[in-house]
Amino acid sequence: MKGKCDRGGEREVAEHKEEAKRSAEFSLYSHPRTRTGGSQRLQCEGNPPGPAMTGPAMTPPARRAPRSLPIGSPRRHGNTDSTSGRAGVLIGGCRCRLPFSSGKVPVAHWLLPLPRRRRDAARPSAAMAGSEAPGRALLTAEPPPPPVPASALPPRVFEAALKTGPDSSSGLATAGFRTAKYLPPEWHQSNYAQYHRAFASCQEAERNRDEAKELCQRTAAAAQRAQQDSTAALGQRLQDIHFWKGELQKEIEDLDAETGLLAAQKVRLERALDATEVPYGIATDNLQCRERRQPPDLVCDEVERELLKEAELIRNIQELLKRTLMQASNQMRLNRDHKEVCEMDWSDKVETYNIDDNCGRYNNQSTNIQFHPSSVKFEESASTPETWAKFSHDNIYKAEREKLASINLRALIDNILHDISEDLRMQCAAVNEAFAKRLEELDDTKHKLEHHLKKTLKEIGDQEANIAALKQAIKEKEAPVKVAQTRLYDRSFRPNVELCRDAAQFRLINEVEELTESIESLKRKLLEAEQSLRNLEDTRMNLEKEIAVKTNSIFIDRQKCLAHRTRYPSTLKLAGYQ
């Protein structure tokens, strides 16, 4: 492409040199407008041709074929050419001689408007020549001209064209104004061009009016259809919001009712916890009272084991109730939190429902509508329909989960209260049964001790009578001993041979020995009787002490413990109903 532009520029330089040479050679010739048989020849001139000859002897030199210029090339203003003096009309950059027979120009010859004159029309630029090169190369396949050395172009002389025809003013006094005139055909052509432009403008205006009318109808229909679609979308949105609003409201009511039921169960737990204080106090009081028993009744019997078991059971129940109370409180807090979340979501949906309802009621005749250009955008924090529905679904799901947990907790609390009331009553019955058995044993033991005490007292009386008899017997042996000893004493005073060991002497001695032995035996028996009497006295004292201990134990178990256990809470109170 660049090579073609260079060759076109060189060719243009050569043509200008040749044109300058012809201008210098034929500068003396005039350029009259010639007519041939009432009609003119149509000739397109790219470069100005040689001067026209007025006589038969003056023959213009031979010219090369005219060069076609592209449409839109510059032209000089006026109705004659400055070099050739020929009159004509520039059509697409070429001066054309129009054939006029009657002075009227056909429509096909004045459709093109006349562009304004430019000073550089006679000398096309190298760039234009280069752009024309591809067109000329397609029309004529000339060999490239030999390169011409670059040299300065001679100055071009522009001469005023003279009009020499019947319509010219040559030779008149107004010859100085003849170059500023248009020809009548050109005037008609200009008028026809104005008519054509007016007709085209009217057609364009009519077409624009039709298009505008069609566009208005189409945009009005599109606007109405878009408004109907928006209203329908708002209606569908209102249905979705109403659905989720109803679901949230139902969930809020369910959570509120469930929280109330859980609060009632919590009150039952608190009542049950308070009710366990009475059994625990009774158990600890029984244990403390039984600590005042005297030995040997201060034993770890079945009653004490059951009381310890009851106290441990009550402590475990209290711990369980406290943990359940804390769990119920936490669950109520979670219920309230999720209820608050659902209420906020519900309130947002109510407000959104009212806003969308108002938006759905807007129409073109509404009085409270106005422009809000800044609202025609998507907020960065705006949610999508999926995230919007998922948000409400998650809230309802979490609320349902907490409601189910609350229901399970209420059932657990109910079972716990039922079980602890049954366990406490069963343990209370076990303790009472142990007390009854223990009291029965104490009563039996006491009766036996009293029976033995009675026998001991009788034996003590008998033994005292025996001691008195032994003492009387010993006292009764004193006289025989005195008699026997007195006899022996008196017989010791027998004189001489009369002091004989006769039978009487031996019998008296044997009598004294027998009486002494009898007295010793009685004394020994008296000692034994006295010792037995002391033993009986000790036994009596022990029996009386044991009877007193048993009486004290029976008093503690029956009057203190069992009487206190009559205030044991009922099953309903232990279950938290009272």
C-alpha positions as CSV (number, residue, x, y, z in Angstrom):
1,M,0.0,0.0,0.0
2,K,2.9,2.3,0.9
3,G,4.5,1.6,-2.5
4,K,1.3,2.4,-4.3
5,C,1.1,5.7,-2.5
6,D,4.7,6.6,-3.4
7,R,4.1,5.8,-7.1
8,G,0.9,7.9,-7.1
9,G,2.8,10.8,-5.6
10,E,5.5,10.6,-8.3
11,R,2.9,10.4,-11.0
12,E,1.1,13.5,-9.6
13,V,4.4,15.5,-9.6
14,A,5.0,14.6,-13.2
15,E,1.5,15.6,-14.2
16,H,1.9,19.0,-12.5
17,K,5.2,19.6,-14.3
18,E,3.5,18.8,-17.6
19,E,0.5,21.0,-16.8
20,A,2.8,23.9,-15.9
21,K,4.6,23.5,-19.2
22,R,1.4,23.6,-21.2
23,S,0.2,26.6,-19.3
24,A,3.3,28.5,-20.1
25,E,3.1,27.4,-23.8
26,F,-0.6,28.4,-24.3
27,S,-0.9,31.4,-22.0
28,L,-1.7,33.7,-25.0
29,Y,-4.8,31.8,-26.0
30,S,-8.3,32.9,-24.8
31,H,-10.8,30.4,-23.4
32,P,-14.2,31.0,-25.0
33,R,-17.2,28.8,-24.2
34,T,-18.0,26.9,-27.4
35,R,-21.3,25.5,-28.4
36,T,-21.9,22.7,-30.9
37,G,-25.3,22.5,-32.5
38,G,-27.3,23.9,-29.5
39,S,-26.0,21.2,-27.1
40,Q,-22.8,21.0,-25.1
41,R,-20.4,18.0,-24.7
42,L,-20.2,16.3,-21.3
43,Q,-16.5,16.2,-20.5
44,C,-15.0,15.4,-17.1
45,E,-11.7,17.1,-16.5
46,G,-9.3,16.0,-13.8
47,N,-6.6,18.5,-14.8
48,P,-7.4,21.6,-16.7
49,P,-7.2,21.0,-20.5
50,G,-5.5,23.2,-23.0
51,P,-7.1,26.4,-24.2
52,A,-10.0,26.3,-26.7
53,M,-9.2,27.7,-30.2
54,T,-11.6,30.3,-31.6
55,G,-10.6,30.0,-35.3
56,P,-10.0,27.1,-37.6
57,A,-6.3,27.9,-37.9
58,M,-5.7,27.8,-34.2
59,T,-5.6,24.1,-33.2
60,P,-4.8,23.4,-29.6
61,P,-2.1,21.0,-28.9
62,A,-2.8,17.4,-28.3
63,R,-3.8,16.6,-24.7
64,R,-3.7,13.3,-22.8
65,A,-6.8,11.6,-21.7
66,P,-8.6,13.3,-18.8
67,R,-7.9,11.8,-15.3
68,S,-10.8,10.8,-13.1
69,L,-10.9,12.2,-9.6
70,P,-12.5,10.5,-6.7
71,I,-15.8,11.7,-5.4
72,G,-15.5,14.4,-2.9
73,S,-12.2,15.9,-4.2
74,P,-11.9,19.7,-3.8
75,R,-13.2,22.1,-6.4
76,R,-12.7,25.8,-7.0
77,H,-15.6,28.2,-6.4
78,G,-17.0,29.8,-9.5
79,N,-18.4,28.8,-12.8
80,T,-15.2,28.8,-14.9
81,D,-11.8,27.2,-14.6
82,S,-8.9,29.5,-13.9
83,T,-6.6,27.7,-16.4
84,S,-8.9,26.6,-19.2
85,G,-11.7,29.2,-18.9
86,R,-14.2,26.5,-19.6
87,A,-17.6,26.7,-17.9
88,G,-19.1,23.6,-16.2
89,V,-20.3,21.9,-13.0
90,L,-18.2,19.9,-10.7
91,I,-19.7,16.5,-10.0
92,G,-17.8,14.4,-7.6
93,G,-14.7,16.5,-8.0
94,C,-14.8,16.5,-11.9
95,R,-15.9,19.5,-14.0
96,C,-18.5,18.3,-16.4
97,R,-19.9,20.1,-19.4
98,L,-23.6,19.5,-19.4
99,P,-25.6,19.4,-22.6
100,F,-28.4,21.9,-22.4
101,S,-30.9,22.1,-25.3
102,S,-33.7,24.1,-23.9
103,G,-32.2,25.6,-20.9
104,K,-33.6,23.0,-18.5
105,V,-31.4,20.6,-16.6
106,P,-32.7,17.0,-16.1
107,V,-33.1,15.9,-12.5
108,A,-30.4,13.3,-12.8
109,H,-27.8,16.0,-13.5
110,W,-28.5,18.2,-10.4
111,L,-28.9,15.6,-7.7
112,L,-25.4,16.3,-6.4
113,P,-25.0,19.5,-4.3
114,L,-22.3,22.0,-5.0
115,P,-19.5,22.0,-2.4
116,R,-17.8,25.2,-1.5
117,R,-14.6,26.3,-3.3
118,R,-11.2,25.4,-1.8
119,R,-8.0,27.1,-2.7
120,D,-6.0,23.9,-2.9
121,A,-8.5,22.2,-5.3
122,A,-6.1,22.5,-8.3
123,R,-3.3,20.8,-6.5
124,P,-4.3,17.5,-4.9
125,S,-2.1,16.4,-2.0
126,A,0.2,13.4,-2.1
127,A,-2.0,11.6,0.4
128,M,-5.1,12.0,-1.8
129,A,-3.1,10.9,-4.7
130,G,-1.9,7.9,-2.8
131,S,-5.5,7.1,-1.8
132,E,-6.5,7.3,-5.4
133,A,-3.7,5.1,-6.5
134,P,-5.5,1.8,-5.8
135,G,-8.6,3.0,-7.8
136,R,-6.5,4.0,-10.8
137,A,-4.5,0.9,-10.5
138,L,-7.7,-1.1,-10.9
139,L,-8.8,1.0,-13.9
140,T,-5.6,1.2,-15.8
141,A,-2.7,-1.1,-15.5
142,E,0.1,1.4,-16.4
143,P,3.7,0.5,-15.8
144,P,5.2,2.6,-13.0
145,P,6.8,5.8,-14.4
146,P,10.5,6.3,-14.1
147,P,11.5,8.0,-11.0
148,V,11.7,11.8,-11.2
149,P,14.2,13.6,-9.2
150,A,12.7,15.8,-6.5
151,S,12.7,19.5,-7.5
152,A,10.7,22.5,-6.5
153,L,7.5,23.0,-8.5
154,P,7.1,26.1,-10.5
155,P,4.5,28.5,-9.1
156,R,1.1,28.1,-10.6
157,V,-0.6,31.0,-12.2
158,F,-4.3,31.3,-11.7
159,E,-6.1,33.4,-14.3
160,A,-9.6,34.7,-14.2
161,A,-11.8,32.8,-16.7
162,L,-13.6,34.9,-19.2
163,K,-17.1,34.2,-20.5
164,T,-17.3,34.7,-24.2
165,G,-20.6,33.2,-25.1
166,P,-23.9,34.9,-25.7
167,D,-24.4,35.1,-22.0
168,S,-21.1,36.6,-21.3
169,S,-20.3,40.2,-20.6
170,S,-17.1,40.3,-22.5
171,G,-16.2,43.8,-23.7
172,L,-18.8,45.5,-21.6
173,A,-18.3,48.0,-18.9
174,T,-19.1,45.4,-16.3
175,A,-16.4,43.1,-17.4
176,G,-14.8,43.4,-14.0
177,F,-17.8,41.6,-12.4
178,R,-18.1,38.7,-14.8
179,T,-16.1,36.2,-12.8
180,A,-18.6,36.4,-9.8
181,K,-21.7,35.2,-11.7
182,Y,-23.4,31.8,-12.0
183,L,-25.0,30.5,-15.1
184,P,-28.9,30.1,-15.2
185,P,-28.6,26.4,-15.4
186,E,-26.5,26.5,-12.3
187,W,-29.1,28.8,-10.7
188,H,-31.8,26.3,-11.6
189,Q,-29.7,23.5,-10.5
190,S,-29.2,25.2,-7.1
191,N,-32.9,25.7,-6.8
192,Y,-33.6,22.2,-7.7
193,A,-31.1,21.1,-5.1
194,Q,-32.9,23.2,-2.6
195,Y,-36.2,21.6,-3.6
196,H,-34.6,18.2,-3.3
197,R,-33.2,19.0,0.1
198,A,-36.5,20.4,1.2
199,F,-38.3,17.3,-0.1
200,A,-35.8,15.0,1.5
201,S,-36.0,16.9,4.7
202,C,-39.8,16.6,4.7
203,Q,-39.6,12.9,4.0
204,E,-37.0,12.6,6.8
205,A,-39.2,14.6,9.1
206,E,-42.2,12.5,8.2
207,R,-40.2,9.3,8.7
208,N,-38.9,10.6,12.0
209,R,-42.5,11.5,13.1
210,D,-43.7,8.0,12.2
211,E,-40.8,6.4,14.0
212,A,-41.3,8.7,17.0
213,K,-45.0,7.8,17.0
214,E,-44.2,4.1,16.8
215,L,-41.5,4.5,19.4
216,C,-43.9,6.3,21.7
217,Q,-46.5,3.6,21.3
218,R,-43.9,0.8,21.8
219,T,-42.4,2.5,24.8
220,A,-45.8,3.1,26.3
221,A,-46.8,-0.5,25.8
222,A,-43.4,-1.6,27.2
223,A,-43.8,0.7,30.2
224,Q,-47.3,-0.6,30.9
225,R,-46.2,-4.2,30.4
226,A,-43.2,-3.6,32.7
227,Q,-45.4,-1.9,35.3
228,Q,-47.8,-4.9,35.1
229,D,-44.9,-7.3,35.5
230,S,-43.6,-5.3,38.4
231,T,-47.0,-5.3,40.0
232,A,-47.4,-9.0,39.5
233,A,-43.9,-9.6,40.9
234,L,-44.8,-7.4,43.9
235,G,-48.0,-9.5,44.4
236,Q,-46.0,-12.7,44.3
237,R,-43.5,-11.2,46.7
238,L,-46.4,-10.2,49.0
239,Q,-47.6,-13.8,48.9
240,D,-44.1,-15.1,49.9
241,I,-43.8,-12.5,52.6
242,H,-47.3,-13.4,53.9
243,F,-46.4,-17.0,53.9
244,W,-43.2,-16.5,55.9
245,K,-44.9,-14.0,58.1
246,G,-47.6,-16.5,59.0
247,E,-45.0,-19.2,59.6
248,L,-43.0,-16.9,61.9
249,Q,-46.1,-15.8,63.7
250,K,-47.1,-19.4,64.3
251,E,-43.6,-20.2,65.5
252,I,-43.6,-17.2,67.8
253,E,-47.0,-18.2,69.4
254,D,-45.7,-21.8,69.8
255,L,-42.5,-20.6,71.4
256,D,-44.5,-18.3,73.7
257,A,-46.8,-21.1,74.7
258,E,-43.9,-23.5,75.1
259,T,-42.0,-21.0,77.2
260,G,-45.1,-20.6,79.5
261,L,-45.4,-24.4,79.9
262,L,-41.7,-24.6,80.6
263,A,-42.0,-21.8,83.2
264,A,-44.8,-23.8,84.9
265,Q,-42.5,-26.8,85.0
266,K,-39.8,-24.6,86.4
267,V,-42.2,-23.5,89.2
268,R,-42.9,-27.1,89.9
269,L,-39.2,-27.8,90.2
270,E,-38.8,-24.9,92.6
271,R,-41.7,-26.1,94.7
272,A,-40.3,-29.7,94.7
273,L,-36.8,-28.3,95.7
274,D,-38.4,-26.4,98.5
275,A,-40.5,-29.5,99.5
276,T,-37.3,-31.6,99.8
277,E,-36.1,-29.4,102.6
278,V,-38.7,-30.8,104.9
279,P,-37.7,-34.5,104.4
280,Y,-34.1,-33.6,104.6
281,G,-34.7,-31.7,107.9
282,I,-36.7,-34.7,109.2
283,A,-34.0,-37.1,108.3
284,T,-31.2,-35.0,109.8
285,D,-33.3,-34.4,112.9
286,N,-34.0,-38.1,113.3
287,L,-30.3,-38.8,113.0
288,Q,-29.5,-36.2,115.6
289,C,-32.2,-37.4,118.0
290,R,-30.9,-41.0,117.7
291,E,-27.5,-39.7,118.6
292,R,-28.9,-39.0,122.1
293,R,-29.5,-42.7,122.7
294,Q,-27.5,-44.3,125.6
295,P,-25.3,-47.2,125.3
296,P,-25.8,-50.0,124.6
297,D,-28.7,-48.8,122.4
298,L,-26.4,-46.4,120.5
299,V,-25.9,-48.8,117.7
300,C,-25.9,-48.5,113.8
301,D,-29.1,-50.4,113.3
302,E,-31.3,-50.7,110.3
303,V,-33.1,-47.5,111.1
304,E,-30.0,-45.5,111.1
305,R,-28.9,-47.0,107.8
306,E,-32.2,-46.2,106.2
307,L,-32.1,-42.6,107.6
308,L,-28.6,-42.2,106.1
309,K,-29.8,-43.6,102.9
310,E,-32.8,-41.2,102.9
311,A,-30.5,-38.2,103.6
312,E,-28.2,-39.1,100.8
313,L,-31.1,-39.6,98.5
314,I,-32.5,-36.2,99.3
315,R,-29.2,-34.5,98.7
316,N,-28.8,-36.2,95.3
317,I,-32.4,-35.2,94.5
318,Q,-31.7,-31.6,95.4
319,E,-28.6,-31.6,93.2
320,L,-30.6,-33.1,90.4
321,L,-33.4,-30.5,90.8
322,K,-30.9,-27.7,90.9
323,R,-29.2,-28.8,87.7
324,T,-32.6,-29.3,86.1
325,L,-33.6,-25.8,87.2
326,M,-30.5,-24.3,85.6
327,Q,-31.2,-26.3,82.4
328,A,-34.8,-25.1,82.4
329,S,-33.6,-21.5,82.9
330,N,-31.1,-21.8,80.0
331,Q,-33.8,-23.3,77.8
332,M,-36.2,-20.5,78.6
333,R,-33.5,-18.0,77.8
334,L,-32.8,-19.7,74.5
335,N,-36.6,-19.8,73.8
336,R,-36.9,-16.1,74.5
337,D,-33.8,-15.4,72.3
338,H,-35.1,-17.3,69.4
339,K,-38.5,-15.8,69.9
340,E,-37.0,-12.4,69.8
341,V,-35.1,-13.3,66.6
342,C,-38.4,-14.5,65.1
343,E,-40.2,-11.4,66.3
344,M,-37.6,-9.1,64.7
345,D,-37.9,-11.1,61.5
346,W,-41.7,-11.0,61.7
347,S,-41.7,-7.2,62.4
348,D,-39.3,-6.7,59.4
349,K,-41.6,-8.8,57.2
350,V,-44.7,-6.9,58.4
351,E,-43.0,-3.6,57.6
352,T,-41.8,-5.0,54.3
353,Y,-45.3,-6.3,53.6
354,N,-46.8,-2.8,54.2
355,I,-44.1,-1.2,52.0
356,D,-44.6,-3.7,49.2
357,D,-48.4,-3.4,49.6
358,N,-48.1,0.4,49.2
359,C,-45.8,-0.1,46.2
360,G,-48.3,-2.5,44.6
361,R,-51.0,0.1,45.0
362,Y,-49.0,2.9,43.2
363,N,-50.2,3.7,39.7
364,N,-49.6,6.5,37.1
365,Q,-52.5,8.5,38.7
366,S,-51.0,8.3,42.3
367,T,-50.3,11.7,43.9
368,N,-47.5,10.6,46.1
369,I,-45.0,9.5,43.5
370,Q,-41.9,11.4,42.6
371,F,-38.4,10.9,41.0
372,H,-35.8,9.1,43.1
373,P,-32.8,8.6,40.7
374,S,-30.5,7.5,43.5
375,S,-32.7,4.5,44.3
376,V,-32.2,2.9,40.9
377,K,-29.4,0.6,42.0
378,F,-28.7,-2.6,43.9
379,E,-27.6,-2.2,47.4
380,E,-24.3,-3.9,48.2
381,S,-25.7,-5.4,51.4
382,A,-29.0,-6.5,49.7
383,S,-29.9,-10.2,50.0
384,T,-30.9,-12.6,47.3
385,P,-34.3,-14.4,47.3
386,E,-32.5,-17.6,48.2
387,T,-30.6,-16.0,51.2
388,W,-33.8,-14.2,52.2
389,A,-35.8,-17.4,52.3
390,K,-32.9,-19.3,53.9
391,F,-32.7,-16.7,56.7
392,S,-36.4,-17.1,57.7
393,H,-36.1,-20.9,57.2
394,D,-33.1,-21.0,59.5
395,N,-34.8,-18.9,62.1
396,I,-37.9,-21.2,62.0
397,Y,-35.7,-24.3,62.1
398,K,-33.7,-23.0,65.1
399,A,-37.0,-22.1,66.8
400,E,-38.5,-25.5,66.1
401,R,-35.3,-27.1,67.4
402,E,-35.5,-25.1,70.6
403,K,-39.2,-25.8,70.9
404,L,-38.5,-29.6,70.6
405,A,-35.8,-29.3,73.2
406,S,-38.2,-27.5,75.5
407,I,-40.8,-30.2,75.0
408,N,-38.3,-32.9,75.8
409,L,-37.1,-31.0,78.8
410,R,-40.6,-30.6,80.1
411,A,-41.2,-34.3,79.7
412,L,-37.9,-34.9,81.5
413,I,-38.9,-32.6,84.3
414,D,-42.2,-34.3,84.6
415,N,-40.5,-37.7,84.8
416,I,-38.0,-36.4,87.3
417,L,-40.6,-35.0,89.6
418,H,-42.7,-38.1,89.4
419,D,-39.6,-40.3,90.1
420,I,-38.3,-38.3,93.0
421,S,-41.7,-38.1,94.7
422,E,-42.1,-41.8,94.4
423,D,-38.5,-42.5,95.6
424,L,-38.9,-40.2,98.5
425,R,-42.2,-41.7,99.5
426,M,-40.8,-45.2,99.2
427,Q,-37.7,-44.3,101.2
428,C,-40.0,-42.7,103.8
429,A,-42.0,-45.9,104.0
430,A,-38.8,-47.9,104.3
431,V,-37.6,-45.7,107.2
432,N,-41.0,-45.9,108.9
433,E,-40.9,-49.7,108.6
434,A,-37.4,-49.8,110.0
435,F,-38.6,-47.7,112.9
436,A,-41.6,-50.0,113.5
437,K,-39.4,-53.1,113.6
438,R,-36.9,-51.4,115.9
439,L,-39.6,-50.3,118.3
440,E,-41.0,-53.7,118.3
441,E,-37.6,-55.1,119.2
442,L,-37.2,-52.5,121.9
443,D,-40.6,-53.2,123.4
444,D,-39.9,-56.9,123.4
445,T,-36.5,-56.4,125.0
446,K,-38.0,-54.0,127.6
447,H,-40.7,-56.5,128.5
448,K,-38.1,-59.2,129.0
449,L,-35.9,-57.0,131.1
450,E,-38.9,-56.1,133.2
451,H,-39.7,-59.8,133.7
452,H,-36.2,-60.6,134.7
453,L,-36.2,-57.6,137.0
454,K,-39.3,-58.9,138.7
455,K,-37.7,-62.3,139.2
456,T,-34.5,-60.7,140.4
457,L,-36.4,-58.7,142.9
458,K,-38.2,-61.8,144.2
459,E,-34.9,-63.6,144.4
460,I,-33.4,-60.7,146.3
461,G,-36.2,-61.0,148.8
462,D,-35.8,-64.7,149.2
463,Q,-32.1,-64.3,149.6
464,E,-32.5,-61.7,152.3
465,A,-34.8,-64.1,154.2
466,N,-32.2,-66.8,153.8
467,I,-29.5,-64.6,155.2
468,A,-31.7,-63.7,158.1
469,A,-32.3,-67.4,158.8
470,L,-28.6,-68.2,158.6
471,K,-27.8,-65.5,161.0
472,Q,-30.6,-66.8,163.3
473,A,-29.2,-70.3,163.0
474,I,-25.7,-69.2,163.8
475,K,-27.0,-67.3,166.8
476,E,-29.0,-70.4,168.0
477,K,-25.7,-72.4,167.9
478,E,-24.2,-70.2,170.5
479,A,-26.1,-71.6,173.5
480,P,-25.2,-75.3,172.8
481,V,-21.6,-74.3,172.3
482,K,-21.7,-72.4,175.6
483,V,-23.3,-75.4,177.3
484,A,-20.8,-77.9,176.0
485,Q,-17.8,-75.7,176.7
486,T,-19.1,-74.9,180.2
487,R,-19.4,-78.6,180.8
488,L,-15.9,-79.2,179.6
489,Y,-14.7,-76.3,181.7
490,D,-16.3,-77.5,184.8
491,R,-15.1,-81.1,184.4
492,S,-11.6,-79.8,184.0
493,F,-11.6,-79.1,187.7
494,R,-12.0,-82.7,188.6
495,P,-9.4,-83.8,191.0
496,N,-6.6,-86.2,190.5
497,V,-7.6,-89.4,189.0
498,E,-11.1,-88.2,188.5
499,L,-9.8,-86.1,185.7
500,C,-10.5,-89.0,183.3
501,R,-10.9,-89.2,179.6
502,D,-14.2,-90.9,179.8
503,A,-16.9,-91.1,177.2
504,A,-18.6,-88.1,178.5
505,Q,-15.4,-86.2,178.0
506,F,-15.0,-87.4,174.5
507,R,-18.7,-86.7,173.7
508,L,-18.5,-83.2,175.0
509,I,-15.4,-82.5,172.9
510,N,-17.1,-84.0,169.9
511,E,-20.2,-81.9,170.6
512,V,-18.1,-78.7,170.7
513,E,-16.3,-79.6,167.6
514,E,-19.6,-80.4,165.8
515,L,-21.1,-77.2,167.0
516,T,-18.1,-75.2,165.9
517,E,-18.1,-76.9,162.5
518,S,-21.8,-76.2,162.1
519,I,-21.3,-72.5,163.0
520,E,-18.5,-72.3,160.5
521,S,-20.6,-73.9,157.8
522,L,-23.4,-71.5,158.6
523,K,-21.1,-68.5,158.4
524,R,-19.8,-69.7,155.1
525,K,-23.3,-70.1,153.8
526,L,-24.1,-66.7,155.2
527,L,-21.2,-65.2,153.3
528,E,-22.4,-66.9,150.1
529,A,-25.9,-65.7,150.7
530,E,-24.7,-62.2,151.2
531,Q,-22.6,-62.4,148.0
532,S,-25.6,-63.7,146.1
533,L,-27.7,-60.9,147.5
534,R,-25.1,-58.4,146.3
535,N,-25.1,-60.0,142.9
536,L,-28.8,-59.9,142.7
537,E,-28.7,-56.2,143.7
538,D,-26.3,-55.5,140.9
539,T,-28.4,-57.4,138.5
540,R,-31.4,-55.5,139.6
541,M,-29.6,-52.3,139.0
542,N,-28.4,-53.3,135.6
543,L,-31.9,-54.5,134.7
544,E,-33.4,-51.2,135.8
545,K,-30.7,-49.3,133.9
546,E,-31.3,-51.3,130.8
547,I,-35.0,-50.8,131.1
548,A,-34.4,-47.1,131.4
549,V,-32.2,-47.2,128.3
550,K,-34.8,-49.1,126.4
551,T,-37.4,-46.7,127.6
552,N,-35.3,-43.8,126.4
553,S,-34.7,-45.4,123.0
554,I,-38.3,-46.2,122.7
555,F,-39.2,-42.6,123.6
556,I,-36.7,-41.2,121.0
557,D,-37.8,-43.4,118.2
558,R,-41.5,-43.2,118.9
559,Q,-42.1,-39.8,120.4
560,K,-39.3,-37.9,118.7
561,C,-38.6,-39.5,115.3
562,L,-41.9,-41.0,114.3
563,A,-43.9,-38.1,115.6
564,H,-41.7,-35.7,113.5
565,R,-42.0,-38.0,110.5
566,T,-45.8,-37.5,110.5
567,R,-45.0,-34.1,108.9
568,Y,-43.4,-35.7,105.9
569,P,-44.6,-34.0,102.6
570,S,-47.2,-35.8,100.5
571,T,-46.6,-37.1,97.0
572,L,-48.3,-34.2,95.3
573,K,-46.2,-31.7,97.3
574,L,-43.0,-33.5,96.5
575,A,-44.1,-33.5,92.8
576,G,-44.4,-29.7,92.9
577,Y,-48.1,-29.5,92.5
578,Q,-48.6,-27.8,95.9
